[in-house]
Amino acid sequence: MNVKATPAPFGAAAPTAPILAAAAGILSYSLMDATMKRAGQIAGVYDALLVRSIVGALLLAPLWLMGRPRRPAPHILRMHAARGLVSAGVSVTFFWGLARTPIAEAIALSFIAPVIALWLAAAVLGERLRPPAIAAAVLGLAGVAVITLGRLHSGATDHSAHHDATWGIAAILCSAVLYAVNLIMQRQQAQHSAPLEVAFFQMIVVGLTLGAAWPWLGAPVPRESLGWIAASSVLATFSLMALAWGWARAEAQVLIPMEYTAFVWAAGTGWFFFDEPLTGPTLAGVALILTGCWAGTRGGGSADPATGHTEQTVL
């Protein structure tokens, strides 16, 4: 049965705990991106993604089994499989495009996903789009544009790789569309399954999907990349669980603007891990992004406690 959250009255305060959980999950994902970038530089994108999924599934398996879980119903398994396939597509297209596209352009393009997801939330989940959510999307995109223009003006774009960059941009756009679909599926999935189950099955499905191409794409993984891959697995696992918990308890349009905070964390991890400077345009864009997040979380709702829809199906 399709479960929909009952929105709070317009102007009601957004729930704090789901927002904090989503923010923690996005921070963890941003740190994971940094570790995956390093692992991909050493082992290659495909092998790093595959091993990350395997390690994540191995870490989660005993935790999930210790809870003596019931076997998920067939329709829940289909939901896990569908989102896992979409997540595999997001990862492959994003990291493939990132290898061929200047990072400023790649990250900026990826942020069309929350905007697409806002409208998908209205179409698929039946959520009513409120002005704060639309304002958040506009402010978030404006912040990304300011940062991108600042980096492009500083000469960050490599024009000598124009052909590869064109294909890279196409891959990033494809990844963004898939990620928007993934956000909506995340909301539906989180209302039926506990965070641990969500993370465990996603790791399994992504691993199986990528593993099917091993005979053609696989190669031995360098030992020096294993630590980075293991760290990315832990970070990805925590992020999946935190986001599943948060998305079970708040509307998509409340949490979607929080996706823009990834650019804030990306600036910090880029500076820390890769010596990327924090410029004036970057700080100005961050201010717009944070303003958008604040605006977007001022009018949201969560699942109606009286219905018991979310509290009985998640941790």
ABEGO torsion letter per residue (X at the ends): XBBBBBBBBBGBBBBAAAAAAAAAAAAAAAAAAAAAAAAAAAAEAAAAAAAAAAAAAAAAAAAAAAAGBBBBBAAAAAAAAAAAAAAAAAAAAAAAAAAABBAAAAAAAAAAAAAAAAAAAAAAAGBBBBAAAAAAAAAAAAAAAAAAAAAAAAGABBAAAAAAAAAAAAAAAAAAAAAAAAAAAAAAAAAABBAAAAAAAAAAAAAAAAAAAAAAABBBBBAAAAAAAAAAAAAAAAAAAAAAAAAAABBAAAAAAAAAAAAAAAAAAAAAAAGBBBBAAAAAAAAAAAAAAAAAAAABBBBBAAAGAAAAABX
